[in-house]
Amino acid sequence: MDTDIPQFVLIVDDEPSILRVLGRCLVSFGFTVVKVSTVDEAIACLKSIQYDLVITDLQLPGANGRVLIKHVKEHYPKTKVIIIAGWLDKPEFEFFLPKPFEVKELKSLIDKSMKKS
């Protein structure tokens, strides 16, 4: 596996179909994937494995994706974060992918995020 490619990816989305599709895509890219649907579940997962990448929606039940992004930046600064969302007036994040998206767009953004130090 290429060293620029993350080995462990955490996907956070409350839509089962998005979790399923993203999971399949990432596994086909060769990643080990964990899928959860809330920020609380994500934070618990982050404590057990060193994830290379977190892919999260912003609109989640309970705490929103921004809470998770802040937590990752504060506690796991080497972990990259990609935001996926169906809406965002003005993308304020460096690595943002609007829903719906193409698989090649996802792969390209993952590659770009992992090359960034």
SVG drawing of the C-alpha trace seen along z (x, -y; Angstrom):
<svg xmlns="http://www.w3.org/2000/svg" viewBox="-30 -31 35 34">
<polyline fill="none" stroke="black" stroke-width="0.4" points="0.0,0.0 1.3,-3.5 2.5,-5.3 0.6,-8.4 -2.7,-6.5 -4.3,-6.3 -4.7,-2.8 -7.5,-3.6 -10.5,-5.7 -13.4,-6.7 -16.6,-7.6 -19.3,-9.5 -22.7,-10.0 -26.2,-9.4 -27.4,-8.3 -27.0,-4.5 -26.8,-4.7 -23.9,-7.2 -22.1,-5.0 -22.6,-2.0 -21.4,-3.7 -18.5,-5.4 -17.5,-2.2 -17.5,-0.2 -15.5,-2.9 -12.9,-3.2 -12.5,0.6 -12.1,0.8 -9.3,-1.7 -7.6,0.6 -8.5,-1.2 -9.6,0.3 -12.9,-1.4 -15.0,-2.0 -18.4,-3.5 -20.4,-5.3 -23.4,-7.7 -22.9,-10.1 -20.2,-12.3 -20.2,-10.5 -19.5,-7.1 -16.8,-8.8 -15.0,-10.2 -15.1,-6.8 -13.6,-5.2 -10.8,-7.8 -9.7,-6.7 -9.1,-3.1 -7.4,-3.4 -5.0,-6.0 -7.0,-7.0 -5.3,-8.6 -8.4,-10.1 -11.9,-11.1 -14.7,-11.7 -17.7,-13.4 -20.9,-15.0 -21.8,-18.3 -25.4,-17.6 -25.5,-14.7 -27.8,-13.8 -26.8,-15.3 -23.5,-17.2 -22.8,-18.3 -19.8,-17.6 -18.1,-20.9 -17.7,-19.5 -16.0,-16.4 -13.7,-18.5 -12.7,-20.6 -12.1,-17.5 -9.9,-15.9 -7.8,-19.0 -7.3,-19.4 -6.5,-15.8 -5.4,-14.1 -3.5,-16.8 -2.0,-14.3 -5.4,-12.9 -6.8,-14.5 -10.4,-15.5 -12.7,-15.6 -16.1,-17.1 -19.0,-15.9 -22.3,-17.8 -25.4,-18.3 -25.2,-22.0 -22.7,-24.7 -23.2,-28.3 -19.5,-29.0 -17.1,-26.1 -15.0,-27.1 -13.1,-23.9 -10.0,-23.1 -11.2,-19.6 -14.9,-19.7 -16.9,-17.5 -20.5,-18.4 -23.1,-15.6 -23.8,-14.0 -20.3,-13.3 -18.5,-11.0 -16.1,-8.3 -13.2,-9.9 -13.8,-13.2 -13.6,-11.4 -10.4,-9.6 -8.9,-12.9 -9.7,-14.7 -8.4,-11.9 -5.1,-12.0 -4.9,-15.7 -5.6,-15.7 -3.0,-13.1 -0.3,-14.9 -0.9,-18.1 1.3,-18.2"/>
</svg>
